[in-house]
Amino acid sequence: MDAIDNGIAQNDKPTLYQINTGLSNRVKRLNPAWNDKDKSTDARFEEAIKLTGSELVSKIDFYKNAWLPARTLVEQAIHNRHQVDPSGEIVRFTVGGCPWQDHVFQIERERQLEPNIKFAIYEDDNGQWRVQAVPVSQGSFASRLPLPEAWRGLNTDVLSGISGIPGCVFCHHSGFIGGNSSYEGALQMARFTLQMAAASITPADHQEVKNL
C-alpha cells in the first residue's frame, strides 16, 4: 500500500494487464465521482476506515492462524524429501491446502538447498492428489519445471494413455499443476517429469520413454 501511495512501480517493464480490484483501488472508489451532487466525504471516510480495518484484521488472522503454522509442515516435508524421492526435488505435504510457497523459498535460501525443489504433492479436499510445480519466484506464473507439454490440457483416460500413468485426473494447460486419483500416481507424474528434464527429452521422444 505504501509503495502504491508513493507511486513506486511494481516492476520496470510494461505490464500485460492491470489489476483494479486491490485495496487501494477499492478505497479510491469510495471518493465522490466528479459529477456527484453530494461531495461530502465524512461518511465515505468512515467506510474507508471500515474497509481498510477489515482488510488488516483479515491479513493478521491469515498470517497468525494459517501462514505461520504452515512453516512447521513445510519444514517437515523438506526434511523428509529424500524419503519421497532420492532426488530431493519432490516434497509431500501431509495436509493439503496450506500456504507453502513462501516457506519453500525462504527455507531454500536459509539452508542453501541444492538442487532446489521442483514439485509439491498433496491431497486435495476431494481425496485426490495434486502434483504442483514450484514457481520460479513467489507470485510468478512460470514454473521451475512444468509438467510435460504432451500432457497439458488433457484429462482422465486420455492423459493416462498418453503418460502411461494410471489414475490421471488432469493436467493444466500451462503444466503448473496436475492431478491423480492416488498418491503413487501423482508421484509418478512428478518423477517422470524429472526424468524427462534430466534426459532433455523432447515431446517426440515421449512415447519411447513411456515404454521404458
C-alpha positions as CSV (number, residue, x, y, z in Angstrom):
1,M,0.0,0.0,0.0
2,D,2.8,2.4,0.9
3,A,4.5,1.8,-2.4
4,I,1.3,2.4,-4.4
5,D,0.6,5.5,-2.4
6,N,4.0,6.9,-3.2
7,G,3.9,6.0,-6.9
8,I,6.5,3.2,-6.8
9,A,6.1,0.8,-9.8
10,Q,5.9,-2.9,-9.2
11,N,8.4,-3.5,-12.0
12,D,10.4,-1.6,-14.6
13,K,8.7,-3.4,-17.6
14,P,5.3,-2.8,-19.2
15,T,2.7,-5.0,-17.6
16,L,0.5,-7.2,-19.7
17,Y,-2.7,-6.4,-17.7
18,Q,-3.8,-4.3,-14.8
19,I,-5.5,-5.4,-11.5
20,N,-8.0,-2.8,-10.5
21,T,-9.6,-4.7,-7.5
22,G,-6.8,-4.2,-4.9
23,L,-7.3,-2.4,-1.6
24,S,-6.1,1.0,-2.9
25,N,-8.5,0.9,-5.9
26,R,-11.4,-0.1,-3.6
27,V,-10.6,2.8,-1.3
28,K,-10.3,5.2,-4.2
29,R,-13.7,4.2,-5.5
30,L,-15.2,5.4,-2.2
31,N,-14.4,9.0,-3.2
32,P,-17.2,11.1,-4.7
33,A,-17.3,11.0,-8.5
34,W,-16.5,14.2,-10.4
35,N,-20.2,14.7,-11.2
36,D,-21.8,13.6,-7.9
37,K,-24.0,16.3,-6.4
38,D,-23.1,15.2,-2.9
39,K,-19.4,15.9,-2.4
40,S,-19.4,15.2,1.3
41,T,-16.6,12.9,2.4
42,D,-17.2,12.2,6.1
43,A,-19.4,9.2,5.7
44,R,-17.2,7.9,2.9
45,F,-14.1,8.3,5.1
46,E,-15.8,6.1,7.7
47,E,-16.5,3.5,5.0
48,A,-12.8,3.6,4.1
49,I,-11.8,3.1,7.7
50,K,-14.0,0.0,8.0
51,L,-12.8,-1.4,4.7
52,T,-9.1,-1.0,5.4
53,G,-9.6,-2.1,9.0
54,S,-11.3,-5.4,8.0
55,E,-8.5,-6.0,5.4
56,L,-5.8,-5.5,8.1
57,V,-7.6,-7.8,10.6
58,S,-8.1,-10.4,7.8
59,K,-4.4,-10.4,6.9
60,I,-3.3,-10.6,10.5
61,D,-5.6,-13.6,11.1
62,F,-4.2,-15.3,8.0
63,Y,-0.6,-14.9,8.9
64,K,-1.2,-15.9,12.6
65,N,-3.5,-18.8,12.1
66,A,-2.7,-20.2,8.6
67,W,0.6,-18.9,7.2
68,L,2.8,-19.2,10.3
69,P,1.6,-22.7,11.4
70,A,2.3,-23.9,7.8
71,R,6.0,-23.3,8.3
72,T,6.3,-26.4,10.5
73,L,4.6,-28.6,7.9
74,V,6.9,-27.3,5.1
75,E,10.0,-27.8,7.3
76,Q,8.9,-31.4,7.9
77,A,8.2,-32.0,4.2
78,I,11.6,-30.6,3.2
79,H,13.4,-32.6,5.9
80,N,11.7,-35.8,4.6
81,R,12.0,-35.0,0.9
82,H,14.6,-37.7,0.2
83,Q,12.2,-40.3,1.5
84,V,9.7,-39.2,-1.1
85,D,12.2,-39.3,-3.9
86,P,16.0,-39.8,-3.9
87,S,16.5,-36.6,-6.0
88,G,15.3,-34.5,-3.1
89,E,13.3,-32.4,-5.6
90,I,9.8,-33.5,-4.6
91,V,8.1,-32.8,-1.3
92,R,5.0,-34.3,0.1
93,F,2.7,-32.3,2.4
94,T,0.8,-34.3,5.0
95,V,-2.0,-31.7,4.9
96,G,-3.2,-30.1,1.6
97,G,-4.2,-26.5,1.1
98,C,-1.5,-25.0,3.3
99,P,0.3,-21.8,2.1
100,W,3.6,-23.4,1.3
101,Q,5.4,-21.4,-1.4
102,D,6.7,-18.6,0.7
103,H,8.2,-21.1,3.2
104,V,9.8,-23.2,0.5
105,F,11.6,-20.2,-1.0
106,Q,12.7,-19.0,2.5
107,I,13.9,-22.4,3.7
108,E,15.8,-23.0,0.4
109,R,17.6,-19.7,1.0
110,E,18.3,-20.3,4.6
111,R,19.7,-23.8,4.1
112,Q,21.1,-23.2,0.6
113,L,19.4,-26.3,-0.7
114,E,20.7,-27.8,-3.9
115,P,19.1,-28.9,-6.1
116,N,16.1,-26.8,-5.4
117,I,12.6,-28.3,-5.1
118,K,10.6,-28.8,-8.3
119,F,7.3,-30.3,-7.1
120,A,4.9,-30.4,-4.2
121,I,2.5,-33.3,-3.8
122,Y,-0.6,-33.1,-1.5
123,E,-4.1,-34.4,-1.1
124,D,-7.0,-32.0,-2.0
125,D,-10.4,-31.7,-0.3
126,N,-11.9,-34.3,-2.7
127,G,-9.4,-37.0,-1.7
128,Q,-7.5,-36.7,-5.0
129,W,-3.8,-36.0,-5.2
130,R,-2.2,-32.9,-6.8
131,V,1.3,-32.5,-8.2
132,Q,2.2,-28.9,-8.3
133,A,5.3,-27.3,-9.9
134,V,7.2,-24.8,-7.8
135,P,7.1,-21.4,-9.5
136,V,10.4,-19.7,-10.4
137,S,9.6,-17.0,-7.8
138,Q,6.8,-16.1,-5.5
139,G,3.8,-14.8,-7.5
140,S,5.2,-16.0,-10.8
141,F,3.1,-18.0,-13.3
142,A,6.2,-19.6,-14.7
143,S,7.3,-22.9,-13.2
144,R,10.8,-24.2,-12.4
145,L,9.8,-27.4,-14.2
146,P,6.3,-27.6,-15.6
147,L,4.7,-31.0,-16.4
148,P,5.4,-32.3,-19.9
149,E,4.0,-30.4,-22.8
150,A,2.4,-33.5,-24.3
151,W,0.2,-33.8,-21.2
152,R,-1.1,-30.3,-21.0
153,G,-4.8,-29.7,-21.3
154,L,-5.6,-33.4,-21.2
155,N,-7.5,-35.3,-18.6
156,T,-8.7,-38.7,-17.3
157,D,-8.2,-41.7,-19.6
158,V,-6.7,-39.6,-22.4
159,L,-4.0,-38.3,-20.1
160,S,-3.4,-41.7,-18.6
161,G,-3.0,-43.2,-22.0
162,I,-0.5,-40.6,-23.2
163,S,1.5,-40.6,-20.0
164,G,1.3,-44.3,-19.2
165,I,0.4,-43.4,-15.6
166,P,-2.8,-44.9,-14.3
167,G,-5.4,-42.7,-12.5
168,C,-4.6,-39.4,-14.0
169,V,-7.2,-36.8,-13.5
170,F,-6.0,-33.7,-15.3
171,C,-3.0,-31.6,-16.4
172,H,-3.4,-27.8,-16.5
173,H,-2.8,-26.2,-19.9
174,S,0.3,-24.4,-18.6
175,G,1.7,-27.5,-16.9
176,F,1.9,-25.9,-13.5
177,I,-0.4,-28.5,-11.8
178,G,-1.8,-31.9,-12.4
179,G,-4.0,-34.4,-10.6
180,N,-4.1,-38.1,-10.0
181,S,-6.5,-40.3,-8.0
182,S,-3.7,-41.8,-5.9
183,Y,-0.5,-40.6,-4.2
184,E,1.5,-43.1,-6.2
185,G,0.2,-41.8,-9.4
186,A,0.9,-38.2,-8.6
187,L,4.4,-39.2,-7.5
188,Q,4.9,-40.9,-10.9
189,M,3.8,-37.8,-12.7
190,A,6.5,-35.8,-10.9
191,R,9.2,-38.4,-11.3
192,F,8.5,-38.8,-15.0
193,T,8.8,-35.1,-15.5
194,L,12.2,-35.0,-13.7
195,Q,13.4,-37.9,-15.8
196,M,12.4,-36.2,-19.0
197,A,14.2,-33.0,-17.9
198,A,17.3,-34.9,-16.9
199,A,17.4,-36.6,-20.3
200,S,16.5,-33.4,-22.2
201,I,13.7,-35.4,-23.8
202,T,11.6,-33.7,-26.5
203,P,7.8,-34.4,-26.9
204,A,8.7,-36.6,-29.9
205,D,10.6,-38.9,-27.6
206,H,7.8,-39.1,-25.1
207,Q,6.3,-42.4,-26.2
208,E,9.7,-44.1,-26.2
209,V,10.4,-43.1,-22.6
210,K,6.9,-44.0,-21.5
211,N,7.5,-47.6,-22.7
212,L,10.8,-47.9,-20.8
